[in-house]
């Protein structure tokens, strides 16, 4: 949950998630709709699906793996997560390299294009890898800051090549970001009593959204517009009321009443559109 997400935002999600899924078996057996609904708002939904896949693997194995190679076999677990679990939970000698550690290593070596994992492995305290990894991550989070690092407070300032060369503000080198895209879309609010016509989201797999177009529909009043950003795509959504001209509904669409909308995973764009609509606001 903490990947690409602030701690303050994660805490209520974490508490609800553990309350509903207290162990691997409960998570493994949960319906995907419920899983995604519990995760809704955190984004990067492949994390939730991989977490459930990993829970199923653990149930099948009957134990939690301790070695790096076995941890890497779990769905969604990459080198960073595997090294963190192996070293912190089981004392295995593997260096953890997150954004903070990468910045510390780049500055210590005064190298913008080198491999921070190689240096982190060389410096790792193999007698206590858990404490070392957590200390370096905290050093990056609290002292070796991206901007205006607190060099005079740094416990390893005498070993820092970047500080000696005066290049700490330049490291690590920034990666080029993809050029932002502006995308305009229209969402159609089509109602039948307390039910709303919804469709699988074209942007977030497993979630439900308002349809963008339906052949033969008649568009009515504009309810408003909102912005929504997904990575480098900047969307501008206009929400309009609409009616079906011939009453036919595309096979992928469903009429969802208020109760169904409150239990199924709705996309963030659908929730923003409902807030514009007012009378059918889920909140």
C-alpha positions as CSV (number, residue, x, y, z in Angstrom):
1,X,0.0,0.0,0.0
2,X,2.9,2.4,0.7
3,X,4.3,2.2,-2.8
4,X,3.7,5.6,-4.4
5,X,1.3,6.5,-1.6
6,X,1.8,8.6,1.5
7,X,1.7,7.0,5.0
8,X,-1.1,9.3,6.2
9,X,-3.3,8.3,3.3
10,X,-2.6,4.6,3.7
11,X,-3.3,4.1,7.5
12,X,-7.1,4.0,7.3
13,X,-7.0,1.7,4.2
14,X,-4.5,-0.6,6.0
15,X,-6.6,-0.9,9.1
16,X,-9.8,-1.6,7.1
17,X,-8.0,-4.1,4.9
18,X,-6.5,-6.1,7.8
19,X,-9.9,-6.0,9.6
20,X,-11.5,-7.7,6.6
21,X,-8.5,-9.9,5.5
22,X,-6.6,-10.8,8.7
23,X,-4.7,-13.7,7.2
24,X,-3.5,-15.1,3.9
25,X,-6.4,-17.6,3.6
26,X,-9.1,-15.0,4.1
27,X,-7.5,-12.8,1.4
28,X,-7.0,-15.7,-1.0
29,X,-10.6,-16.7,-0.8
30,X,-12.1,-13.1,-1.1
31,X,-14.1,-12.2,-4.3
32,X,-12.1,-9.9,-6.5
33,X,-14.9,-7.3,-6.5
34,X,-14.7,-7.0,-2.7
35,X,-10.9,-6.8,-2.8
36,X,-10.9,-4.0,-5.3
37,X,-13.6,-2.1,-3.5
38,X,-11.4,-2.2,-0.3
39,X,-8.5,-0.9,-2.3
40,X,-10.4,1.7,-4.3
41,X,-8.7,5.1,-4.0
42,X,-5.2,3.8,-3.6
43,X,-4.6,3.4,-7.3
44,X,-2.1,1.0,-9.0
45,X,-4.7,-1.8,-8.6
46,X,-2.3,-4.5,-9.9
47,X,-0.8,-4.3,-6.4
48,X,-4.1,-5.6,-4.9
49,X,-4.5,-8.4,-7.4
50,X,-0.9,-9.5,-6.9
51,X,-1.3,-9.4,-3.2
52,X,-4.2,-11.8,-3.5
53,X,-2.3,-14.0,-5.9
54,X,0.6,-14.1,-3.4
55,X,-1.8,-15.0,-0.6
56,X,-3.1,-18.0,-2.7
57,X,0.5,-19.1,-3.3
58,X,1.2,-18.9,0.5
59,X,-1.9,-21.0,1.2
60,X,-0.8,-23.6,-1.3
61,X,2.8,-23.7,0.1
62,X,1.6,-23.8,3.8
63,X,4.4,-21.4,4.9
64,X,6.0,-18.0,4.3
65,X,9.3,-18.3,2.4
66,X,12.4,-16.9,4.0
67,X,15.0,-17.0,1.2
68,X,15.3,-14.3,-1.4
69,X,14.8,-16.6,-4.4
70,X,11.6,-18.1,-3.0
71,X,10.2,-14.7,-2.1
72,X,10.8,-13.5,-5.7
73,X,8.5,-16.3,-6.8
74,X,5.5,-14.6,-5.1
75,X,3.3,-12.5,-7.3
76,X,4.1,-8.8,-7.2
77,X,7.3,-9.3,-5.2
78,X,10.3,-7.7,-6.8
79,X,13.9,-7.3,-5.7
80,X,13.2,-4.4,-3.3
81,X,10.3,-6.1,-1.5
82,X,12.0,-9.5,-1.4
83,X,15.2,-8.0,0.0
84,X,13.3,-6.0,2.6
85,X,11.4,-9.1,3.8
86,X,14.4,-11.4,3.7
87,X,16.6,-9.0,5.6
88,X,14.2,-7.4,8.1
89,X,12.0,-10.4,8.9
90,X,14.6,-13.2,8.6
91,X,18.0,-11.6,8.9
92,X,19.2,-12.6,5.5
93,X,22.2,-10.6,4.1
94,X,20.5,-8.7,1.2
95,X,20.7,-4.9,0.7
96,X,17.4,-3.1,0.2
97,X,17.5,-0.4,-2.6
98,X,14.5,2.0,-2.7
99,X,14.5,5.6,-3.8
100,X,16.1,6.8,-0.6
101,X,18.9,4.2,-0.6
102,X,19.5,4.9,-4.3
103,X,20.0,8.6,-3.5
104,X,22.4,7.9,-0.6
105,X,24.5,5.5,-2.6
106,X,24.7,7.8,-5.6
107,X,26.0,10.6,-3.3
108,X,28.4,8.5,-1.3
109,X,30.0,7.3,-4.6
110,X,29.6,10.7,-6.3
111,X,28.3,8.8,-9.2
112,X,25.2,9.6,-11.1
113,X,25.1,6.7,-13.5
114,X,26.5,3.8,-11.4
115,X,24.6,0.8,-10.0
116,X,23.5,1.7,-6.4
117,X,22.7,-1.9,-5.6
118,X,26.3,-3.0,-6.2
119,X,27.5,-0.4,-3.7
120,X,24.7,-1.1,-1.2
121,X,25.7,-4.8,-1.3
122,X,29.3,-4.0,-0.7
123,X,28.6,-1.7,2.3
124,X,25.9,-4.0,3.8
125,X,26.5,-5.0,7.4
126,X,26.0,-8.7,7.2
127,X,26.0,-9.1,10.9
128,X,22.8,-7.1,11.2
129,X,21.3,-6.5,7.7
130,X,17.9,-5.5,9.1
131,X,19.2,-2.6,11.1
132,X,21.6,-1.5,8.3
133,X,18.9,-1.5,5.7
134,X,16.4,0.4,7.8
135,X,19.1,2.9,8.9
136,X,20.1,3.7,5.3
137,X,16.5,4.1,4.2
138,X,15.9,6.5,7.2
139,X,19.1,8.3,6.3
140,X,17.7,9.0,2.9
141,X,14.3,9.9,4.2
142,X,15.4,12.3,7.0
143,X,18.9,13.6,6.2
144,X,20.0,12.9,2.6
145,X,17.0,14.7,1.2
146,X,16.4,15.1,-2.6
147,X,16.6,18.9,-2.2
148,X,18.8,20.7,0.3
149,X,20.3,17.6,2.0
150,X,21.2,18.1,5.7
151,X,24.9,17.3,5.1
152,X,26.1,18.8,8.4
153,X,23.8,16.5,10.3
154,X,24.8,13.4,8.3
155,X,26.7,10.7,10.3
156,X,28.6,9.6,7.1
157,X,29.4,13.0,5.7
158,X,33.1,12.3,5.9
159,X,32.7,9.3,3.6
160,X,30.4,11.1,1.1
161,X,32.1,11.7,-2.3
162,X,29.4,14.1,-3.4
163,X,29.8,16.3,-0.4
164,X,33.5,16.5,-0.9
165,X,33.0,17.4,-4.5
166,X,30.1,19.7,-3.9
167,X,27.8,17.8,-6.2
168,X,25.2,16.5,-3.7
169,X,22.5,18.7,-5.2
170,X,23.0,17.2,-8.6
171,X,22.7,13.6,-7.6
172,X,21.2,11.3,-8.4
173,X,20.6,12.3,-12.0
174,X,16.9,12.7,-12.8
175,X,15.3,10.4,-15.3
176,X,13.5,12.0,-18.2
177,X,9.7,12.0,-17.7
178,X,7.3,11.1,-20.4
179,X,5.6,14.1,-22.0
180,X,2.2,14.8,-20.4
181,X,-0.8,14.1,-22.6
182,X,-4.1,16.0,-22.5
183,X,-7.1,13.8,-23.2
184,X,-10.7,15.0,-23.3
185,X,-13.5,12.5,-22.6
186,X,-17.3,12.6,-22.1
187,X,-19.0,10.4,-19.5
188,X,-22.7,9.6,-20.0
189,X,-25.1,9.5,-17.0
190,X,-28.0,7.3,-18.1
191,X,-30.6,6.6,-15.3
192,X,-33.6,4.3,-15.0
193,X,-35.2,5.0,-11.7
194,X,-32.5,4.6,-9.0
195,X,-30.4,2.5,-11.4
196,X,-27.5,3.8,-13.4
197,X,-26.0,2.3,-16.6
198,X,-22.4,1.4,-16.0
199,X,-19.7,-0.4,-18.0
200,X,-16.3,-2.0,-17.2
201,X,-13.7,0.8,-16.9
202,X,-11.5,1.2,-20.0
203,X,-8.8,2.7,-17.8
204,X,-8.7,0.5,-14.6
205,X,-9.2,-3.2,-15.1
206,X,-11.9,-4.7,-12.7
207,X,-13.6,-1.4,-12.0
208,X,-16.9,0.0,-13.1
209,X,-17.3,3.4,-14.8
210,X,-19.9,5.5,-16.6
211,X,-20.0,4.8,-20.4
212,X,-18.3,7.2,-22.7
213,X,-20.4,6.5,-25.8
214,X,-23.4,4.4,-26.7
215,X,-24.7,4.2,-30.2
216,X,-28.0,5.9,-30.6
217,X,-28.0,7.6,-27.2
218,X,-29.4,11.1,-27.0
219,X,-27.2,13.5,-25.0
220,X,-28.9,16.1,-22.7
221,X,-27.8,18.6,-20.1
222,X,-24.1,19.0,-19.1
223,X,-23.7,18.3,-15.3
224,X,-20.2,19.6,-15.1
225,X,-16.6,18.6,-15.7
226,X,-13.5,17.5,-13.7
227,X,-9.9,16.7,-14.1
228,X,-8.2,13.4,-13.4
229,X,-4.6,12.4,-13.8
230,X,-3.3,8.9,-14.4
231,X,0.6,8.8,-14.5
232,X,1.4,11.2,-17.4
233,X,-2.1,11.3,-18.8
234,X,-4.1,14.4,-17.9
235,X,-7.8,13.7,-18.5
236,X,-10.6,16.3,-18.7
237,X,-14.0,14.6,-18.2
238,X,-17.3,16.2,-19.1
239,X,-20.4,14.6,-17.5
240,X,-23.6,14.7,-19.5
241,X,-27.0,13.3,-18.9
242,X,-28.2,11.0,-21.7
243,X,-31.1,8.6,-22.7
244,X,-31.1,5.5,-24.7
245,X,-32.8,6.1,-28.0
246,X,-33.9,2.5,-28.7
247,X,-33.7,1.0,-25.2
248,X,-31.0,-1.5,-26.1
249,X,-28.1,-1.8,-23.8
250,X,-24.6,-3.0,-24.8
251,X,-23.9,-6.5,-23.5
252,X,-20.9,-5.4,-21.4
253,X,-23.0,-2.8,-19.5
254,X,-25.1,-3.3,-16.4
255,X,-27.9,-1.4,-14.6
256,X,-26.7,-0.9,-11.1
257,X,-28.9,0.3,-8.2
258,X,-27.6,2.3,-5.2
259,X,-26.9,-0.8,-3.1
260,X,-24.9,-2.5,-5.9
261,X,-22.9,0.7,-6.6
262,X,-21.9,0.8,-2.9
263,X,-20.5,-2.7,-3.0
264,X,-18.9,-3.0,-6.4
265,X,-15.5,-1.4,-7.1
266,X,-16.2,2.0,-8.8
267,X,-13.5,3.9,-10.6
268,X,-12.4,7.3,-9.2
269,X,-13.8,8.9,-12.4
270,X,-17.2,7.4,-11.7
271,X,-17.2,8.6,-8.1
272,X,-16.3,12.1,-9.3
273,X,-19.0,12.0,-11.8
274,X,-21.6,10.9,-9.2
275,X,-20.6,13.9,-7.0
276,X,-21.4,16.2,-9.9
277,X,-24.8,14.5,-10.3
278,X,-25.9,15.3,-6.8
279,X,-29.1,13.2,-6.3
280,X,-27.4,9.9,-6.9
281,X,-24.3,10.8,-4.9
282,X,-23.0,7.6,-3.2
283,X,-22.0,9.5,-0.1
